[in-house]
Amino acid sequence: MFNGAEGGVYVSNDFGQTWYPSSQGLGARDVYGLHAPVGDSRRLYAATSDGVFVTENGGKLWQPANPPATWRPTPVAPGGRQPANTPTARPSAKGRRAAARPSASRTILRQRLKGHVVELVSTTDGWLYAAAWEGLFRTDNPARGWEKVSLGAYRGRVFSVAVSPQSSEVILAGISDGMLMSQDGGATWQRADLPMKAFKDATCVQEIAFHPRRPETMFVGTRRTAYVSFDGGKSWERLARGIGFGDIAVIRFNPRQADEVLIGDAQGGGLYLSVNGGQLFHRLDQRAVLPGHRMWAAAFDVFAPGRIYAGSVTSGVMVVTLPGLSPTASVR
């Protein structure tokens, strides 16, 4: 990000030893995140400063995940079904389920998605959600356009989005002054009762994560601290289980070991690991000498247990090796 011609997407085929650029089609756009949709091993999406891009050949070529430029917005009902008075084929099962919601009588427009898109998430039933500066969007086929999801009275930027691994009806959206929660697939929204204090930027929710196997456990990161709920969002507490105040830019669970979770601080610095579902965290960069401490991104290597990749603000990508995932780490 913010690196002009040197930015974009890079690929490594040797566990991070060497890298090569793989950004053809992206131009000089900033890339805020990459997302592999659920159940699709070929497709990869990029959230950029100019909409969403997609590759189906390992990053060799990227194309806009949008309808053609000559496409015109199409009226649809929430969930992707066209209105009854519009000639069309029989609606899909997804459309029929969505039409049963209270707001299904309202028609909306599918549109092209432009501008800053900061995060992407997909569901098991084929939906792709995009958190963007223009709001929250979703689609079940980018070539047919994107729906803008109504967030009630809120009209500002959306900084993060997460969908429960247990039910695609449960959606969380991080906004500039807190977080919105939906229990009905985005038809209605309520504010999460986070115990926030009115410091500057403290209420902006920029990271959200569900526990992969216990979705009633949710983690939320803001520019000042992190919060956790163990009861599906009914109650919240500040996450002070070994983590101090900071700009929480990343929260990642291990897909292979659900109780392992990483949290990164992008401002004051810190890479934290919990091996018990968030009950207690250890700061890895105080137990090992890392080239950088301000963490912008992190991921577990699902093919090599004990290996973590950490993207720093100023020191590139670091590979952290944790034998047995013990709190003592070595770095290469």
C-alpha positions in Angstrom: 0.0 0.0 0.0 0.9 3.6 -0.6 4.0 2.5 -2.5 3.2 3.6 -6.1 4.8 1.4 -8.8 6.5 -0.8 -6.1 3.1 -1.7 -4.5 0.6 -4.4 -5.5 0.6 -8.2 -5.0 3.7 -10.3 -4.5 3.9 -14.1 -4.5 6.4 -16.6 -2.9 6.7 -20.2 -3.9 9.4 -21.1 -1.3 7.8 -20.2 2.1 8.7 -16.5 1.9 12.4 -16.9 1.0 12.0 -15.0 -2.3 9.1 -13.0 -3.8 8.1 -11.8 -7.2 5.5 -9.2 -8.3 2.2 -10.6 -9.6 0.1 -7.5 -10.3 -0.6 -7.4 -14.0 -4.0 -5.6 -14.4 -3.9 -3.9 -11.0 -1.8 -0.9 -12.2 -0.6 1.3 -9.3 -3.7 0.7 -7.2 -3.2 0.2 -3.5 -4.1 -3.3 -2.3 -5.7 -3.4 1.1 -6.4 -7.1 1.4 -6.6 -10.4 -0.4 -9.5 -12.9 0.0 -9.9 -16.5 -1.1 -13.7 -17.3 -1.2 -15.1 -20.2 0.7 -15.0 -23.4 -1.4 -13.2 -22.0 -4.4 -9.5 -23.0 -4.8 -8.9 -21.1 -8.0 -10.3 -17.6 -7.4 -8.6 -14.8 -5.4 -10.1 -11.4 -4.8 -8.2 -8.1 -4.1 -9.7 -5.2 -2.2 -8.1 -2.1 -3.7 -8.3 1.7 -3.8 -10.4 1.4 -7.0 -12.9 -1.4 -6.4 -12.5 -5.2 -6.3 -10.3 -7.2 -8.6 -10.2 -10.9 -9.2 -7.7 -13.5 -10.6 -8.3 -17.1 -11.5 -4.8 -18.0 -12.5 -2.7 -17.5 -9.4 -2.3 -13.7 -9.8 -0.8 -13.8 -13.3 -3.7 -11.5 -14.5 -6.1 -9.4 -12.5 -9.4 -8.1 -13.8 -12.1 -5.9 -12.3 -14.8 -7.8 -10.4 -17.5 -5.7 -11.9 -19.9 -5.7 -14.8 -18.7 -4.4 -18.2 -18.5 -0.6 -18.6 -21.5 -0.7 -20.9 -23.6 -2.4 -18.2 -26.6 -0.5 -16.7 -27.8 -0.8 -13.1 -30.6 -3.4 -12.7 -33.4 -3.2 -10.2 -33.5 -6.2 -7.8 -35.0 -7.2 -4.6 -32.7 -7.8 -1.6 -30.8 -11.1 -2.0 -30.5 -10.8 -5.7 -34.0 -11.6 -6.9 -35.5 -9.3 -9.6 -38.9 -7.8 -8.9 -42.0 -9.8 -9.8 -42.9 -7.3 -12.6 -39.5 -7.7 -14.3 -39.2 -10.5 -16.9 -36.6 -12.9 -15.8 -35.8 -16.6 -15.2 -37.1 -18.4 -12.2 -35.4 -17.0 -9.0 -32.8 -19.1 -7.3 -33.2 -20.8 -3.9 -31.1 -18.0 -2.5 -33.4 -15.4 -3.9 -36.5 -17.2 -2.5 -35.0 -17.3 0.9 -34.1 -13.6 0.8 -37.5 -12.7 -0.5 -39.1 -14.1 2.7 -37.5 -11.3 4.7 -39.6 -8.3 5.8 -37.7 -6.0 3.5 -38.0 -8.1 0.4 -40.7 -5.9 -1.1 -38.2 -3.0 -1.4 -36.3 -2.9 -4.7 -32.8 -1.8 -5.0 -30.2 -1.4 -7.7 -27.3 -3.6 -8.5 -24.4 -1.3 -9.4 -20.7 -1.2 -10.3 -18.5 -1.0 -7.2 -15.8 1.7 -7.3 -13.6 3.5 -4.8 -11.9 2.3 -1.7 -12.7 -1.3 -0.7 -10.9 -2.3 2.4 -12.1 -5.8 3.3 -13.8 -8.8 1.7 -15.5 -11.8 3.2 -17.5 -14.7 1.6 -20.2 -17.1 2.8 -20.7 -20.8 2.3 -23.9 -20.0 0.2 -22.0 -18.0 -2.4 -22.2 -14.3 -1.2 -19.2 -11.9 -1.3 -19.4 -8.9 1.0 -17.2 -5.8 0.6 -16.5 -3.2 3.3 -16.0 0.1 1.4 -15.8 3.8 2.0 -19.1 4.1 0.2 -20.8 1.6 2.5 -21.4 -2.2 2.7 -21.8 -4.1 -0.6 -22.5 -7.7 -1.5 -22.9 -9.9 -4.6 -23.4 -13.5 -5.6 -21.9 -12.8 -9.0 -19.7 -9.7 -9.6 -20.4 -9.8 -13.3 -24.1 -9.0 -12.5 -23.3 -6.1 -10.2 -23.2 -5.3 -6.5 -26.0 -4.5 -4.1 -25.5 -1.7 -1.6 -26.7 -3.1 1.8 -28.8 -0.6 3.8 -27.3 0.0 7.3 -30.4 1.8 8.6 -29.6 5.4 9.6 -25.8 5.0 9.1 -24.4 6.5 5.9 -20.7 6.6 6.5 -17.7 4.4 5.7 -17.5 0.7 6.5 -14.1 -0.4 7.7 -14.6 -4.1 8.3 -17.1 -6.9 7.8 -17.5 -10.4 9.2 -20.0 -13.2 8.7 -20.6 -15.9 11.3 -19.2 -19.3 10.3 -22.3 -20.9 11.7 -24.9 -18.8 10.0 -24.6 -16.4 7.0 -27.6 -14.5 8.5 -25.3 -13.1 11.2 -23.3 -10.2 9.9 -21.1 -7.7 11.7 -20.0 -4.4 10.1 -17.4 -2.1 11.6 -18.1 1.6 11.2 -16.6 4.9 12.2 -18.3 5.1 15.6 -18.8 1.4 16.6 -20.2 -1.7 15.1 -23.5 -2.8 13.6 -24.9 -6.3 14.0 -27.5 -8.1 11.8 -29.3 -11.4 12.7 -31.3 -11.6 9.5 -28.9 -11.4 6.6 -28.6 -7.6 6.6 -32.4 -6.8 6.5 -32.2 -5.0 9.9 -29.3 -3.8 12.0 -28.6 -3.0 15.7 -25.7 -1.3 17.3 -23.3 -3.4 19.4 -23.0 -2.2 23.0 -19.2 -1.9 23.1 -17.8 -0.3 26.2 -16.1 2.5 24.3 -14.8 5.8 25.5 -15.0 8.9 23.4 -11.3 9.3 22.6 -10.4 10.5 19.1 -10.7 7.6 16.6 -11.2 5.1 19.5 -14.6 4.1 18.3 -13.7 3.1 14.7 -14.0 -0.7 14.4 -11.4 -1.8 11.8 -11.1 -5.5 12.6 -13.8 -8.2 13.4 -13.3 -11.9 13.8 -15.5 -14.9 14.8 -14.1 -17.9 16.5 -14.2 -20.6 13.8 -15.9 -23.2 15.9 -17.5 -21.2 18.6 -19.0 -18.2 16.7 -20.6 -16.8 19.9 -17.0 -15.7 20.7 -16.2 -12.5 18.8 -13.2 -10.2 18.7 -13.3 -6.6 17.7 -10.3 -4.3 17.1 -10.4 -0.5 17.1 -7.7 2.2 16.8 -7.4 2.3 20.5 -8.0 -1.2 21.9 -9.7 -4.6 21.4 -12.9 -6.0 22.7 -14.3 -9.6 23.1 -17.7 -11.1 23.6 -18.2 -14.7 24.7 -22.0 -14.7 24.4 -22.8 -13.8 20.8 -22.5 -10.0 21.3 -24.9 -9.7 24.2 -22.1 -8.4 26.4 -18.6 -7.1 25.8 -15.4 -6.4 27.7 -12.1 -4.8 26.8 -9.6 -7.5 25.8 -7.0 -7.0 28.6 -5.7 -10.6 28.7 -2.0 -9.7 28.0 -2.8 -7.1 25.4 -2.3 -3.4 26.1 -3.9 -0.4 24.4 -3.1 0.0 20.7 -4.2 0.3 17.1 -5.5 -3.2 16.6 -5.1 -3.7 12.8 -5.3 -7.5 12.5 -7.1 -10.4 14.3 -6.6 -13.8 12.7 -7.6 -17.3 13.9 -5.7 -20.4 12.8 -8.0 -22.4 10.3 -6.4 -25.6 11.5 -6.3 -24.9 15.2 -9.3 -22.8 16.1 -8.1 -21.8 19.5 -5.0 -20.2 18.2 -5.5 -16.5 17.4 -3.1 -13.7 16.4 -3.6 -10.0 17.2 -1.4 -7.2 15.8 -0.9 -3.6 16.8 0.0 -1.3 13.9 0.8 1.9 15.9 2.6 1.1 19.2 3.7 -2.3 18.0 3.1 -5.8 19.1 2.3 -9.3 17.7 0.3 -11.3 20.2 -0.6 -15.0 20.2 -3.2 -16.9 22.2 -3.4 -20.7 22.1 -6.5 -21.0 24.3 -9.1 -19.1 22.3 -8.2 -15.6 23.6 -8.2 -16.4 27.3 -4.6 -15.3 27.5 -2.1 -13.7 25.0 1.7 -13.7 24.8 3.6 -11.0 23.0 5.8 -12.7 20.5 8.0 -9.8 19.5 9.2 -9.4 23.1 10.3 -13.0 23.2 12.2 -12.9 19.9 14.1 -10.2 18.0 11.9 -9.1 15.1 12.9 -6.6 12.4 9.7 -4.7 13.0 7.0 -4.4 15.6 4.2 -2.4 14.0 1.9 -5.2 12.6 -0.5 -4.5 9.8 -1.3 -8.1 8.7 -0.7 -11.7 9.9 -1.6 -15.2 8.9 -1.0 -18.8 10.0 0.6 -21.1 7.5 -2.0 -23.9 7.2 0.6 -26.2 5.5 3.4 -25.8 8.1 2.2 -25.9 11.8 4.2 -23.4 13.8 4.9 -20.9 11.0 3.3 -17.5 11.1 3.6 -14.7 8.5 3.5 -11.1 9.7 3.2 -8.0 7.6 4.7 -5.0 9.2 4.1 -1.3 8.5 7.8 -0.5 7.8 9.8 -3.8 7.8 8.2 -5.9 5.1 7.0 -9.5 5.7 8.4 -11.5 8.6 8.3 -15.3 8.9 8.0 -16.4 12.6 8.6 -20.0 13.5 7.1 -21.3 16.7 8.2 -24.8 17.6 5.1 -26.5 19.0 3.5 -23.0 19.1 5.2 -22.3 22.4 5.4 -18.7 23.6 9.1 -18.7 22.8 9.7 -17.9 19.1 12.5 -17.8 16.6 12.6 -15.8 13.4 14.1 -16.3 10.1 
